Amino acid sequence: MKNIASIFIMGATLLAAFLQPIAARAEGNQGHHQSGIFGNTGGGIIIATPDGEMSGVIPNHVRVYKEGELVTEVETVTTEEALWYFEVYLKPGTYTVTAYSGAPPEEGGIAFTFPDEVTVGKKGFVEVEFSWRPL
């Protein structure tokens, strides 16, 4: 019975991983399709089975602010190249981005990055590299 439950959970996790990129792109599209940001948050929570095999990845969250106001928040997705990939379509301008893993900072979460300011140009995408604050 445990094996059936494990297989079901793994199947559901894989299905969610394949469907999330579609949702992340739709949620992250802020009315512009030719510019934005992308990257990998590089670190987060991995679910493992008792024998140590990876069975799932908990997504991180990326927040984008403009002039102190939240523009959007997206969940990272698993791709062939990265466990915590994100992509957000934005109009050209200057933005502040930050990421967190687990609970958000305002709810007592302790795993979050330093804010990073990026400038998105016309018809261009900027790769964002995060630095996690020391725990």
mmCIF file of the C-alpha atoms, coordinates in Angstrom:
data_MODEL
# 
_entry.id   MODEL 
# 
loop_
_atom_site.group_PDB 
_atom_site.id 
_atom_site.type_symbol 
_atom_site.label_atom_id 
_atom_site.label_alt_id 
_atom_site.label_comp_id 
_atom_site.label_asym_id 
_atom_site.label_entity_id 
_atom_site.label_seq_id 
_atom_site.pdbx_PDB_ins_code 
_atom_site.Cartn_x 
_atom_site.Cartn_y 
_atom_site.Cartn_z 
_atom_site.occupancy 
_atom_site.B_iso_or_equiv 
_atom_site.pdbx_formal_charge 
_atom_site.auth_seq_id 
_atom_site.auth_comp_id 
_atom_site.auth_asym_id 
_atom_site.auth_atom_id 
_atom_site.pdbx_PDB_model_num 
ATOM 1   C CA . MET A 1 1   ? 0.000  0.000  0.000   1.00 0.00 ? 1   MET A CA 1 
ATOM 2   C CA . LYS A 1 2   ? 2.910  2.364  0.775   1.00 0.00 ? 2   LYS A CA 1 
ATOM 3   C CA . ASN A 1 3   ? 4.341  1.771  -2.708  1.00 0.00 ? 3   ASN A CA 1 
ATOM 4   C CA . ILE A 1 4   ? 1.055  2.708  -4.385  1.00 0.00 ? 4   ILE A CA 1 
ATOM 5   C CA . ALA A 1 5   ? 0.836  5.913  -2.335  1.00 0.00 ? 5   ALA A CA 1 
ATOM 6   C CA . SER A 1 6   ? 4.481  6.751  -3.144  1.00 0.00 ? 6   SER A CA 1 
ATOM 7   C CA . ILE A 1 7   ? 3.891  6.188  -6.847  1.00 0.00 ? 7   ILE A CA 1 
ATOM 8   C CA . PHE A 1 8   ? 0.750  8.352  -6.757  1.00 0.00 ? 8   PHE A CA 1 
ATOM 9   C CA . ILE A 1 9   ? 2.571  11.188 -4.954  1.00 0.00 ? 9   ILE A CA 1 
ATOM 10  C CA . MET A 1 10  ? 5.526  11.006 -7.357  1.00 0.00 ? 10  MET A CA 1 
ATOM 11  C CA . GLY A 1 11  ? 3.167  11.020 -10.373 1.00 0.00 ? 11  GLY A CA 1 
ATOM 12  C CA . ALA A 1 12  ? 1.250  14.016 -9.039  1.00 0.00 ? 12  ALA A CA 1 
ATOM 13  C CA . THR A 1 13  ? 4.514  15.867 -8.345  1.00 0.00 ? 13  THR A CA 1 
ATOM 14  C CA . LEU A 1 14  ? 5.816  15.217 -11.865 1.00 0.00 ? 14  LEU A CA 1 
ATOM 15  C CA . LEU A 1 15  ? 2.503  16.276 -13.431 1.00 0.00 ? 15  LEU A CA 1 
ATOM 16  C CA . ALA A 1 16  ? 2.570  19.512 -11.416 1.00 0.00 ? 16  ALA A CA 1 
ATOM 17  C CA . ALA A 1 17  ? 6.184  20.146 -12.483 1.00 0.00 ? 17  ALA A CA 1 
ATOM 18  C CA . PHE A 1 18  ? 5.212  19.878 -16.155 1.00 0.00 ? 18  PHE A CA 1 
ATOM 19  C CA . LEU A 1 19  ? 2.109  22.066 -15.820 1.00 0.00 ? 19  LEU A CA 1 
ATOM 20  C CA . GLN A 1 20  ? 3.695  24.818 -13.680 1.00 0.00 ? 20  GLN A CA 1 
ATOM 21  C CA . PRO A 1 21  ? 5.761  26.440 -16.461 1.00 0.00 ? 21  PRO A CA 1 
ATOM 22  C CA . ILE A 1 22  ? 2.543  27.244 -18.307 1.00 0.00 ? 22  ILE A CA 1 
ATOM 23  C CA . ALA A 1 23  ? 0.977  28.789 -15.200 1.00 0.00 ? 23  ALA A CA 1 
ATOM 24  C CA . ALA A 1 24  ? 4.140  30.698 -14.272 1.00 0.00 ? 24  ALA A CA 1 
ATOM 25  C CA . ARG A 1 25  ? 4.385  32.289 -17.705 1.00 0.00 ? 25  ARG A CA 1 
ATOM 26  C CA . ALA A 1 26  ? 0.728  33.288 -17.710 1.00 0.00 ? 26  ALA A CA 1 
ATOM 27  C CA . GLU A 1 27  ? 0.887  34.669 -14.156 1.00 0.00 ? 27  GLU A CA 1 
ATOM 28  C CA . GLY A 1 28  ? 4.160  36.471 -14.796 1.00 0.00 ? 28  GLY A CA 1 
ATOM 29  C CA . ASN A 1 29  ? 3.040  38.149 -18.022 1.00 0.00 ? 29  ASN A CA 1 
ATOM 30  C CA . GLN A 1 30  ? 2.467  41.786 -17.129 1.00 0.00 ? 30  GLN A CA 1 
ATOM 31  C CA . GLY A 1 31  ? 1.096  42.831 -20.520 1.00 0.00 ? 31  GLY A CA 1 
ATOM 32  C CA . HIS A 1 32  ? 4.453  42.788 -22.236 1.00 0.00 ? 32  HIS A CA 1 
ATOM 33  C CA . HIS A 1 33  ? 5.965  39.915 -24.198 1.00 0.00 ? 33  HIS A CA 1 
ATOM 34  C CA . GLN A 1 34  ? 9.322  41.204 -25.402 1.00 0.00 ? 34  GLN A CA 1 
ATOM 35  C CA . SER A 1 35  ? 11.157 42.020 -22.180 1.00 0.00 ? 35  SER A CA 1 
ATOM 36  C CA . GLY A 1 36  ? 11.495 40.868 -18.609 1.00 0.00 ? 36  GLY A CA 1 
ATOM 37  C CA . ILE A 1 37  ? 13.649 38.899 -16.206 1.00 0.00 ? 37  ILE A CA 1 
ATOM 38  C CA . PHE A 1 38  ? 14.584 35.246 -15.807 1.00 0.00 ? 38  PHE A CA 1 
ATOM 39  C CA . GLY A 1 39  ? 16.903 33.162 -13.685 1.00 0.00 ? 39  GLY A CA 1 
ATOM 40  C CA . ASN A 1 40  ? 17.353 30.410 -11.152 1.00 0.00 ? 40  ASN A CA 1 
ATOM 41  C CA . THR A 1 41  ? 16.963 31.085 -7.445  1.00 0.00 ? 41  THR A CA 1 
ATOM 42  C CA . GLY A 1 42  ? 19.539 28.366 -6.769  1.00 0.00 ? 42  GLY A CA 1 
ATOM 43  C CA . GLY A 1 43  ? 18.541 26.678 -3.546  1.00 0.00 ? 43  GLY A CA 1 
ATOM 44  C CA . GLY A 1 44  ? 15.439 25.585 -1.782  1.00 0.00 ? 44  GLY A CA 1 
ATOM 45  C CA . ILE A 1 45  ? 13.596 22.647 -0.293  1.00 0.00 ? 45  ILE A CA 1 
ATOM 46  C CA . ILE A 1 46  ? 13.854 19.163 -1.811  1.00 0.00 ? 46  ILE A CA 1 
ATOM 47  C CA . ILE A 1 47  ? 11.589 16.337 -0.655  1.00 0.00 ? 47  ILE A CA 1 
ATOM 48  C CA . ALA A 1 48  ? 13.344 12.989 -0.307  1.00 0.00 ? 48  ALA A CA 1 
ATOM 49  C CA . THR A 1 49  ? 12.106 9.459  0.224   1.00 0.00 ? 49  THR A CA 1 
ATOM 50  C CA . PRO A 1 50  ? 13.343 7.473  3.249   1.00 0.00 ? 50  PRO A CA 1 
ATOM 51  C CA . ASP A 1 51  ? 16.021 5.887  1.053   1.00 0.00 ? 51  ASP A CA 1 
ATOM 52  C CA . GLY A 1 52  ? 17.368 9.315  0.082   1.00 0.00 ? 52  GLY A CA 1 
ATOM 53  C CA . GLU A 1 53  ? 15.955 9.556  -3.454  1.00 0.00 ? 53  GLU A CA 1 
ATOM 54  C CA . MET A 1 54  ? 14.628 12.949 -4.526  1.00 0.00 ? 54  MET A CA 1 
ATOM 55  C CA . SER A 1 55  ? 10.847 12.775 -4.890  1.00 0.00 ? 55  SER A CA 1 
ATOM 56  C CA . GLY A 1 56  ? 9.923  16.435 -5.257  1.00 0.00 ? 56  GLY A CA 1 
ATOM 57  C CA . VAL A 1 57  ? 10.967 20.054 -5.200  1.00 0.00 ? 57  VAL A CA 1 
ATOM 58  C CA . ILE A 1 58  ? 9.128  22.724 -3.231  1.00 0.00 ? 58  ILE A CA 1 
ATOM 59  C CA . PRO A 1 59  ? 9.013  25.865 -5.416  1.00 0.00 ? 59  PRO A CA 1 
ATOM 60  C CA . ASN A 1 60  ? 10.619 29.099 -4.291  1.00 0.00 ? 60  ASN A CA 1 
ATOM 61  C CA . HIS A 1 61  ? 8.849  32.418 -4.791  1.00 0.00 ? 61  HIS A CA 1 
ATOM 62  C CA . VAL A 1 62  ? 10.156 35.464 -6.668  1.00 0.00 ? 62  VAL A CA 1 
ATOM 63  C CA . ARG A 1 63  ? 8.714  38.912 -5.976  1.00 0.00 ? 63  ARG A CA 1 
ATOM 64  C CA . VAL A 1 64  ? 9.066  41.874 -8.330  1.00 0.00 ? 64  VAL A CA 1 
ATOM 65  C CA . TYR A 1 65  ? 8.622  45.444 -7.062  1.00 0.00 ? 65  TYR A CA 1 
ATOM 66  C CA . LYS A 1 66  ? 8.563  48.779 -8.858  1.00 0.00 ? 66  LYS A CA 1 
ATOM 67  C CA . GLU A 1 67  ? 8.914  51.927 -6.773  1.00 0.00 ? 67  GLU A CA 1 
ATOM 68  C CA . GLY A 1 68  ? 8.181  49.954 -3.601  1.00 0.00 ? 68  GLY A CA 1 
ATOM 69  C CA . GLU A 1 69  ? 4.922  48.449 -4.908  1.00 0.00 ? 69  GLU A CA 1 
ATOM 70  C CA . LEU A 1 70  ? 4.567  44.714 -5.569  1.00 0.00 ? 70  LEU A CA 1 
ATOM 71  C CA . VAL A 1 71  ? 4.176  44.119 -9.322  1.00 0.00 ? 71  VAL A CA 1 
ATOM 72  C CA . THR A 1 72  ? 3.964  40.323 -9.252  1.00 0.00 ? 72  THR A CA 1 
ATOM 73  C CA . GLU A 1 73  ? 4.974  37.203 -7.369  1.00 0.00 ? 73  GLU A CA 1 
ATOM 74  C CA . VAL A 1 74  ? 5.668  33.942 -9.195  1.00 0.00 ? 74  VAL A CA 1 
ATOM 75  C CA . GLU A 1 75  ? 6.603  30.435 -8.143  1.00 0.00 ? 75  GLU A CA 1 
ATOM 76  C CA . THR A 1 76  ? 9.707  28.842 -9.573  1.00 0.00 ? 76  THR A CA 1 
ATOM 77  C CA . VAL A 1 77  ? 9.395  25.745 -11.745 1.00 0.00 ? 77  VAL A CA 1 
ATOM 78  C CA . THR A 1 78  ? 11.547 22.691 -12.371 1.00 0.00 ? 78  THR A CA 1 
ATOM 79  C CA . THR A 1 79  ? 13.127 22.455 -15.818 1.00 0.00 ? 79  THR A CA 1 
ATOM 80  C CA . GLU A 1 80  ? 15.696 20.124 -17.351 1.00 0.00 ? 80  GLU A CA 1 
ATOM 81  C CA . GLU A 1 81  ? 18.431 22.644 -16.490 1.00 0.00 ? 81  GLU A CA 1 
ATOM 82  C CA . ALA A 1 82  ? 17.304 24.043 -13.126 1.00 0.00 ? 82  ALA A CA 1 
ATOM 83  C CA . LEU A 1 83  ? 15.262 23.071 -10.093 1.00 0.00 ? 83  LEU A CA 1 
ATOM 84  C CA . TRP A 1 84  ? 14.120 26.628 -9.301  1.00 0.00 ? 84  TRP A CA 1 
ATOM 85  C CA . TYR A 1 85  ? 13.713 28.490 -12.626 1.00 0.00 ? 85  TYR A CA 1 
ATOM 86  C CA . PHE A 1 86  ? 11.565 31.587 -13.087 1.00 0.00 ? 86  PHE A CA 1 
ATOM 87  C CA . GLU A 1 87  ? 10.622 33.919 -15.912 1.00 0.00 ? 87  GLU A CA 1 
ATOM 88  C CA . VAL A 1 88  ? 8.609  37.148 -15.689 1.00 0.00 ? 88  VAL A CA 1 
ATOM 89  C CA . TYR A 1 89  ? 7.544  39.364 -18.577 1.00 0.00 ? 89  TYR A CA 1 
ATOM 90  C CA . LEU A 1 90  ? 7.859  43.066 -17.694 1.00 0.00 ? 90  LEU A CA 1 
ATOM 91  C CA . LYS A 1 91  ? 7.738  46.423 -19.391 1.00 0.00 ? 91  LYS A CA 1 
ATOM 92  C CA . PRO A 1 92  ? 11.081 48.237 -19.652 1.00 0.00 ? 92  PRO A CA 1 
ATOM 93  C CA . GLY A 1 93  ? 12.033 49.921 -16.395 1.00 0.00 ? 93  GLY A CA 1 
ATOM 94  C CA . THR A 1 94  ? 13.860 49.507 -13.096 1.00 0.00 ? 94  THR A CA 1 
ATOM 95  C CA . TYR A 1 95  ? 12.647 46.827 -10.693 1.00 0.00 ? 95  TYR A CA 1 
ATOM 96  C CA . THR A 1 96  ? 13.663 45.355 -7.350  1.00 0.00 ? 96  THR A CA 1 
ATOM 97  C CA . VAL A 1 97  ? 13.486 41.571 -7.136  1.00 0.00 ? 97  VAL A CA 1 
ATOM 98  C CA . THR A 1 98  ? 13.797 39.214 -4.201  1.00 0.00 ? 98  THR A CA 1 
ATOM 99  C CA . ALA A 1 99  ? 13.123 35.520 -3.577  1.00 0.00 ? 99  ALA A CA 1 
ATOM 100 C CA . TYR A 1 100 ? 12.213 33.361 -0.629  1.00 0.00 ? 100 TYR A CA 1 
ATOM 101 C CA . SER A 1 101 ? 11.960 29.670 0.172   1.00 0.00 ? 101 SER A CA 1 
ATOM 102 C CA . GLY A 1 102 ? 9.338  28.272 2.505   1.00 0.00 ? 102 GLY A CA 1 
ATOM 103 C CA . ALA A 1 103 ? 7.383  30.835 4.504   1.00 0.00 ? 103 ALA A CA 1 
ATOM 104 C CA . PRO A 1 104 ? 7.486  34.476 3.339   1.00 0.00 ? 104 PRO A CA 1 
ATOM 105 C CA . PRO A 1 105 ? 9.622  36.842 5.438   1.00 0.00 ? 105 PRO A CA 1 
ATOM 106 C CA . GLU A 1 106 ? 6.588  38.741 6.773   1.00 0.00 ? 106 GLU A CA 1 
ATOM 107 C CA . GLU A 1 107 ? 5.248  35.453 8.170   1.00 0.00 ? 107 GLU A CA 1 
ATOM 108 C CA . GLY A 1 108 ? 8.478  34.610 9.998   1.00 0.00 ? 108 GLY A CA 1 
ATOM 109 C CA . GLY A 1 109 ? 10.294 32.921 7.122   1.00 0.00 ? 109 GLY A CA 1 
ATOM 110 C CA . ILE A 1 110 ? 14.064 32.928 7.460   1.00 0.00 ? 110 ILE A CA 1 
ATOM 111 C CA . ALA A 1 111 ? 15.189 31.820 3.971   1.00 0.00 ? 111 ALA A CA 1 
ATOM 112 C CA . PHE A 1 112 ? 15.148 34.825 1.662   1.00 0.00 ? 112 PHE A CA 1 
ATOM 113 C CA . THR A 1 113 ? 17.520 36.724 -0.596  1.00 0.00 ? 113 THR A CA 1 
ATOM 114 C CA . PHE A 1 114 ? 18.918 40.189 -0.509  1.00 0.00 ? 114 PHE A CA 1 
ATOM 115 C CA . PRO A 1 115 ? 16.927 42.544 -2.795  1.00 0.00 ? 115 PRO A CA 1 
ATOM 116 C CA . ASP A 1 116 ? 18.495 43.032 -6.222  1.00 0.00 ? 116 ASP A CA 1 
ATOM 117 C CA . GLU A 1 117 ? 17.817 46.038 -8.460  1.00 0.00 ? 117 GLU A CA 1 
ATOM 118 C CA . VAL A 1 118 ? 17.630 45.327 -12.193 1.00 0.00 ? 118 VAL A CA 1 
ATOM 119 C CA . THR A 1 119 ? 16.923 47.467 -15.228 1.00 0.00 ? 119 THR A CA 1 
ATOM 120 C CA . VAL A 1 120 ? 14.905 45.840 -17.993 1.00 0.00 ? 120 VAL A CA 1 
ATOM 121 C CA . GLY A 1 121 ? 15.567 47.297 -21.426 1.00 0.00 ? 121 GLY A CA 1 
ATOM 122 C CA . LYS A 1 122 ? 13.304 47.457 -24.433 1.00 0.00 ? 122 LYS A CA 1 
ATOM 123 C CA . LYS A 1 123 ? 13.020 44.041 -26.135 1.00 0.00 ? 123 LYS A CA 1 
ATOM 124 C CA . GLY A 1 124 ? 15.481 42.454 -23.708 1.00 0.00 ? 124 GLY A CA 1 
ATOM 125 C CA . PHE A 1 125 ? 15.581 39.950 -20.889 1.00 0.00 ? 125 PHE A CA 1 
ATOM 126 C CA . VAL A 1 126 ? 17.840 40.314 -17.857 1.00 0.00 ? 126 VAL A CA 1 
ATOM 127 C CA . GLU A 1 127 ? 19.179 37.290 -15.997 1.00 0.00 ? 127 GLU A CA 1 
ATOM 128 C CA . VAL A 1 128 ? 18.879 37.692 -12.233 1.00 0.00 ? 128 VAL A CA 1 
ATOM 129 C CA . GLU A 1 129 ? 21.301 35.976 -9.861  1.00 0.00 ? 129 GLU A CA 1 
ATOM 130 C CA . PHE A 1 130 ? 20.267 35.949 -6.228  1.00 0.00 ? 130 PHE A CA 1 
ATOM 131 C CA . SER A 1 131 ? 22.445 36.004 -3.097  1.00 0.00 ? 131 SER A CA 1 
ATOM 132 C CA . TRP A 1 132 ? 20.805 34.250 -0.187  1.00 0.00 ? 132 TRP A CA 1 
ATOM 133 C CA . ARG A 1 133 ? 21.188 36.067 3.094   1.00 0.00 ? 133 ARG A CA 1 
ATOM 134 C CA . PRO A 1 134 ? 23.065 34.107 5.768   1.00 0.00 ? 134 PRO A CA 1 
ATOM 135 C CA . LEU A 1 135 ? 20.808 32.186 8.142   1.00 0.00 ? 135 LEU A CA 1 
# 
